[in-house]
Amino acid sequence: MAASPAQPVIHEVNTRVWLRETGRRLGRDEIGLADVPKDIWDEITPSGVDVVWLMGVWERSPQGRAIALQNPALRAAFEAAVPGIGEQDIAGSPYCIRRYEVDGALGGAVGLTAARAELDRRGVGLLLDYVPNHVAPDNPWVGEYPELFVRGDTEDLRRDPDGFLDTGRAVLARGRDPFFPPWPDVIQLNAFAPELRRSTVEILDHIGRFCDGVRCDMAMLLTNDVFERTWGERAGKRPVEEFWVEVIGAVRRERPDMVFAAEAYWDLEWTLQQQGFDFCYDKRLYDRILAHDAASVRAHLHADETYQRRLVRFLENHDEPRAAHTMAPDKERAAATLIATLPGATLWHEGQFTGRHVQLPVFLDRRPDEPSDDELRSFHERLLSAVHHSGMRTGGWRLLDCAGWPDNDSAAALIASCWTGPAGRFLSVVNLSDHRAQGRIRLPWAELGYGPWQLTSILGSDRYERSGAELLSTGLYVDLPAWGTHLLAAP
């Protein structure tokens, strides 16, 4: 593919679900990735999308699936999401991986190679999953290489049977993070083990043959501090080198352009960026937008621009509720405009554009039928295309102040920012509240002078002529309804 943009727009696709629905549209029971028609590839790569994340392509664990089928809480969640769901529709977790080989149900390596070729023809990159913290209990490593795992003993097994597994060759810990009980369907890899680090490099090099980058699941669990806090003496001696510094450095010696994106929480985004990740999830921004707390959003956006350019902004993904479920339509549009015009990568989830409400458990390969919101889809496609074609995000970004008046503090709900660069000057203003807001925004473009300025909407045909003298002295006056937005190009 062409070189990925510095701030890519990523579209996450639940691969098995998408393939199943594509097959249904084609009147076929089963299809692989190589069978997807060109027009359907076009649908998931609308204008403005730079990368497709095909979530869940690796071989899932039959043993992990069996554990899930026996779990009453999981079965209840499956039934709640898809009433009447049958066992034939439960594929198992894509994060309980038996092997890093492309699932035969998707067409194997041949199918994934064909998918990458289709994306490459569109100048779109491919992102795939990597799960560094754990593997399935039937992964070949479990029986062959116990030295790669956190070890226990028979006393651990007796005391905590939910936390350990006797493989017949060794007692190994089940995977977990430091705040929750163990996950019953996975076995814990040892981030401190030199053998695991070498094996991780080999696996990532293998994955890199199929894609342009990897999304690393729960990446912060492998940092020295978190891993030591989680496992203590069981992990062995703490290495001098951080796991990701060593692993990413080694992979990049062979694959210098491979992109690493981290699922990251607990305010460890900066730490992971310093350890080699190109991008890290911005969960903090997601939470603050959901709470429509404009003051905290603005405080978050005061962070250094270089740091922000390496965050992944999102309103939903497979781990979070659907945006259409958590936000009213006007709020969703406002939030989408906000994240689409911020520095950093943006992540959009297949079905988000059409207003799907049901958050599907990743174990399932069937989802309920839901009506498509064509108006919402049109909005998202216009937004992504307009931002892309404007070239705004190739410039420099700046958060702007919004001033109110002593008797009107509604400007506190406004989030304003601008881009300035070779493509031009662009202004984004979002009212992140359920009430009307007014304010004045001081613009940084003194070079435009004191004569008339014409501000033009890049999402529509609206034009606003204003006095440059006023804009440079008191600022641009804005008056936006609840969840209203401006996305304007300056002269």
C-alpha positions, 0 to 999 in steps of 0.5 A: 500500500501507499505509505500510511498517513501520520494520523490514519483513519482506521475502520474496525471490521468484525471479520467473521460477522462481516463475512457471514453477512456478505455471504448471505447477501450473495446467497451463499452459506459460507464464503472466505475473504477471497470471495468478497466482491469488489463493491463490498470491499468498497463499502468498508473503505469509504473515502477518508479511511486509510486502514482496515482492521480485520478483527479476529482473523487468527485460529480460535481455540476449540478448548476456549470455545468449550469453556465459553459454552459452559459459562452461564454469565457468557451464555446470558450475555450472548442471549441478551445480544442475540436472542435465540443464539445457537451454539453453531453461532458461537465461534469462541473468542478471537482473543483466545488464540490457538495459533497465529494462522489464518482461520480456515473458515475465513479462507486461510492465508490465501484468503487474507492475502487476497484481502490485503491485495484488495485493500492495497489496490485502494491504497488502504492498509491492513491492521491485525490483532496481536495478543501478547499477554496470553494464549489459549490452553490448546496453543502448542506452546502450552505443552511444548514450552512451559518456560514461556509461561508464569508457573505455579505448583501443586499447592497453587492449584489446590489453593486457587484452582480457578487461577492455575491449570495442570497441563500434565507437564507443568502447573501454569497460571491462567491469564489475568490483569491485576484488578480482576479474577483470572480469565478461565480460557487463557494461559498467562505468558511471562513477559520477563522470560527472555525466551518469550521475548524472542518468541514474540519477535518471531510471531510478530515477524510472521504476522508482519508478512500479512499486514501493515501493522498490529493492534496489541491487545491490553499492551500495558499488561506487559510493562515491567511495573504492571507485570511485576505488580500483577505476578510478583516473584512468580515472574522471576527477576525483573529485566532491565529492558522493557518488554516492548522496547526489546520486542518492537526494536527487534521487529523493526530491524526487519520491518521498519515500517510496521505500525504498532497500536496499543490498547492502553488504559490506566494513563499509561499511554505516554509510557507505551509511546516511549516504549515504541508504540506509534499509537495508543488508545485514548480511553480518557477522551472517550470517557470525558466525551461520553460524560459531555464534560467540556471542561475536562475534554478541553483540559485533556486537549491541552496536552502536547500536540506531539503526544496527541498525534500518537493517540487513537480517538474513538467513540466505540469499538468492540469493547465499548457500547455502540455510540448510537446506544450511548448517545443521542443522534445530535450528540453523536454527530457532534462527538464525531465531528470533534474526534475527526478534527483532532490530532491523532489516529481515529478509530471507527467501528463497522456498524457505527456509521449506520447506527447499530445499537447492539454491542456484540460479544466478540465470541459470536459470528452472528448479530441481530438485524438492525435497521440502517440509519441512512442519514447517519451513514451519509453524515459520517461518510461526508465528514470523513471524506471532507476532512480527508480531502481538505488536507487539514490534518497535514498542518499544525493543530492548536486548541483555541480559547472560547470567551464568554461574558459575565452574564453568560458562561455558556462558552464553557461548553464550546471546544474550538481548535484550528489547523494551519498548514499547506492545505489552508486554515480550518476551524472546528467548533463543537458545542459539547452540551445539551443547551445553546452556547455562545462565545467568542473565539480568538483566531491566530491568523493575523496574516489574513489582515483586517479586511473581509474574511470569508469562512466556508463550511466544508460539510455544506454550502454555508458561507460567512463573511466577517470583518478581519478587524473584528476577528483579530480583536474580539474574536469570532462570535459563534452561537450554536444550538445544543450539540451544534458544530461549525467546520469551516475553511478560512481564506 
